[in-house]
Amino acid sequence: MTSTYAVLSEGLEKRFGDVHALRGLDLAVPEGTVCGLLGPNGAGKTTAVRLLTTLQTPDAGRALVAGHDVVREAAALRRIIGVTGQYASVDGDLTGRENLRLFARLLRVPRARGDEFLERFDLAEAADRPARTYSGGMRRRLDLAASLLVRPRVLFLDEPTTGLDPHSRGEIWDAVRELAAAGTTVLLTTQYLEEADQLADEIVLIDGGRAAHRGTPVALKAQIGSYVEVVVARDAGAQALHGAAVVLDQLTGGEPVLDAERRTAGVVALDAGLTLPRVVRELDAAGVPVVDATLRAPTLDEVFLRLVARAS
């Protein structure tokens, strides 16, 4: 198996007793890109990361990361990748500076590189405070800095912003964008779909231990079409809401969802040529008193829910 990809796997399988965590996972991540691994709980995301970072060995299949076989060349691979897990690995009793110097010694890189990353991740002012006094966002930035001391060719981020406030999450996003722009390949697992939408060049949706869907965020959204929603006048009778549903059904072939309290009718439209003016004209021709109408792209959350439901 040869590769021009930063991450390439073929048929990865992993069992834990009776649990079949991965069932032939195939991945191909080009160099210098951000790949988002999404999937429901138990889909196999974290298991995939553990196999690709040599923390576990596959039961079947092969994988190359930065050109190195994850089983036969595990020791060499560990020297050129970075890993940030779901929980910060820093020592709370050590200062930020001491943490990075410890990691630098373990990784056999110059100690001064730790000081460089304190500046880079806006931790210089807190460098000599115990890490236990850091906010959640600061600890995650320190953890990310430790992962980057080896200047990794591939960085694995396993749910790096879980539990962080929006401001701290945005700081991590900025750091990931900067790394990708400098040529580092990033494999990101996350439960925040907005995060994948913001950062990922490609998304792989894992379900049942396999890559069920893949594509850019835009391409995945296009798979489920647009979402049309109309709001009928509140003083109109129930017949008006029913009339809106009939028109939307005729335009899209879908089954509209009605909300009597909000006076709305909404439906997914697979026809890429459907326009809002056409929707409004048809509603007007049918005599439906419309207060508002919207035609928008689906969110990645809606894509996720629809594709997972379709695969189930």
N, C-alpha and C positions, 0 to 999 in steps of 0.2 A: 504494500500500500504506500504509494508516494503521495506527496501533498505540497501544494503551494498555499495551503490554508494555515492559519495560526492554530486552529483546532479542527480536527477531523476525526470522526468516530464512525465505525461501521459495526452494526449489530451488537452493541453493548448490552449485556445481560447481567443482572445481579439478583440473587435470591437471599432472603433472610428467613430461614426456616420455610414455612409455607407461604410467605409473602414474596411475590414476584415483583420486585421494585422496578426493574427495567426489563423490557421485553424486546430488545433489538433496537436500541436508540441510535439513530444516524444523525450526525451533525456535520456541518461544513461552515466554518466561520472564517471569512477572509481577514487577512492581516489589517490592522489599523482600524477596525470597525468595532462597534458596540453591538453585541447580540444579547437580546433579552430572552431568558427562559421563563416562560409563564406556565401556569398549570394549577389545578386545584390541589388542596392539601393531599399528600400521599401520592401525587402523580409521578414522583421520581426525580424532582429537580435537585434536591440536596444530594441524593445518591449519585446523580450524574456528576455533580461538582466534586464529590469525594473521590470518585473513580478517576476523573481527569486531573486531579491534583495529587494523585498517588497515595491518598490516605486509605484507600481500599483498592482491592484488585477485582477486576471483572471476572465473572464466571464464564463468559463467552464474549467473542467480539474483540476488536482491537481499536486503539485510539492513539493518535499522534497529537502532541501539543508542542508547538514551536519546533516541529520536526523530530521530536523525541518520542519514542514508544513509552507509554505510561507505565508499562510493566518492566520491560527489559532495560530501560534507561532512566529509571525513576530517580536515582541519585543525581544525575546530571540535570534532569528536568527541574528538580526542586531548587536548583541554584539560579534559575532564570524565570521563575514565575512568582507572582505575589498572590496571597490569599487573604481575604478579609471575610471572616465568618459571620454568623448571625449575631454573635455576642463579642463585645470588645475583649481582646486578649491581653490588654495592658495590665500591669500590676498597679493597683491603687495606692500601695504604700510607697512606690517610687515616684519621683517627680517625672514630668514629661520628658525632660532632658535625659534623666537616668534611664527611663524606659527605652528611648531610642538608642542610647549608647549601648545598652544591654543587647538589644536586637542587632545592632551593628557588629558587636563582638561575636555574637552567635553566627551571624551571616558572613563574617570575615570581610566586611567592607569598612572603609575609612570612617572613624568616629565622627569626623567633621561633617559627614553627610547627614547625620541626625540633626545637627544644628541648622543645616540648610533647609531641612524639611520643617523644622519648627517655624522658620520665617515663612516658608511657602504656604503653610496651612494656618497662618495667623495665630500661632501658639507661642510666639516668642515671649510675650509679656507674662504668660502663665507657665513658662518653661520650668521654673524652679519651685513650683507648687506641687504637692502630692496629687497624683492623677485622680484620687478619690474625691477631690474638691472640684473637679471639672464637671461641667454640664454634660448631658448626654451627647450633644452635638460635638463638643470638644473632645470627648473620649473617642467618638467614632472617627474624628479627623486624625487624632493621634494614632488610632489603630490603622487607619488607611496609610498614614505616613510610614508606619513600621513595615507595612506590606510593600512599600515602594523603595525601600532602602537598597534593594538589589537591582533597582531600575529594571523591572520585569518586562519581558517581551509580551507576556500575557498576564492579565490581572483578573482574578476570579473574585467577584463580589456576591456573596450569598446573603441576600436581604439586608443590605448595608444600612438602610435608613429606618428599619423597624423601630417603632416607638419614639421617633424623633418628632419634634415640632416642625411646622412648615418652614420656618427660617433655617433651622439646622439642616433639614432635608435639602433645601435649596443650595446650601453651602457644599454639601456632598455632591449634588448634581453638577455644580460649577467645576469641582475638582475632577469629576469623571470626564466632563467635556474637554477640559484642558489636557488630560492624559490622552484621550482619543485623538485630539488634534495634533499631539506630539508623536503619534504613531503607535501608542500602546493598544493592543487588542484587549477588549474588556468583555468578559462573559458575566452577565448580570442576571441573578435570579431575584425576583421581587414579587410581593403580593400587592404592591401599589401599581395599578395599571397606568395611572397618569405618569408614573416614573418611567415606565418602559416607553410610553408614547413620547415623552420628552427626550429620552436619551438614545433609544435603540435605532440602529440602522436597519436591523432585521429582528423579527420576533419569531421564536419557535414556541409553539403551544404544545406542551407535553401533556398527554392524557393516557392513563393506563400504561405508563412506562415506555411510550413511543412518541415520536414526533408526529402529532396528529395534523398540525397545520403550520405553515411557515410563510413568511413574506414581510414586506415592509408594513409599518402601521397603516399607511395609506391603502396599500393593496388589500390588507385584511379587512379594513373597514368597507372597501368596495365590494367585498364578497357578500355582505349582508345588506347592501343598498343604503338608501337614505331613509330618514324617518319623517313622516308627514303627520302634523298634528293641527287640528282646527278647533277653535273655541266658538261655540254657538252662543247667541244672545241668551242671557239669563231669563228674560221674560218670555222666551219662546217655549213652546210645549215640548214634551218628550218626542213628538214626531219630528221635530227639527234635528235632534241628535241622531235619531234613526236615519233621517234623510242624509245627514253628513256621512254616516257609516256606509250607506248604499253607494254614494258617490265615490268614496275612497276605495271601496271594494271594486267598483267598476274600473277605476283608474289603475289600481295596483294588482288586483287579483288576490290580495291578502285579506286576512280577517281582522278588521279594525277592533281596537280595544276601546271600550267606552267607559267614561268616568262621569257618572251622573252628577256627582257633587261639584266637580270642576267644570262640567258642561263641555267635556272634550272628547274627541274621537281621534285616535292615532293609529298609524299602521306603517309597517316597513315597506318601502317601495324599491323593488329590485331594478326597475326601469331607470337606467342612468339618464335617459332623456327627459324624464318628467321634470317640469318646471313649476314653480310656485304660481306664476300667472295662470297657467293652465288649470291648476287645482282651483284657484279662486273663480275662474270663469265657469267651470263646471258646477261648482257649488252655487254660484249666482243663477245659472240657468235652471238649476233644480229648485230654486226658491228657498235655499237654506240661509237663514240670517246669521252670517259669520261676523264675529267680533275680531278674531285674530286667526292667522294661519302661519305656520312655519314649516320650512323644509330644510333639514339640517343633516349633516353627516353624523353617523352614529359615534358614540364614544367608544374607546377601547374596552371599557367595562361591558358595554352592550355586545360588542364583538365577542368578547370572552364568554359571556353567559350564553349567547346563541350558539357559538361553535362547540362549546363543551356539551350543551344540551343536545345538539345535533349528533355529536359523536357517541353520546351515552346510549 
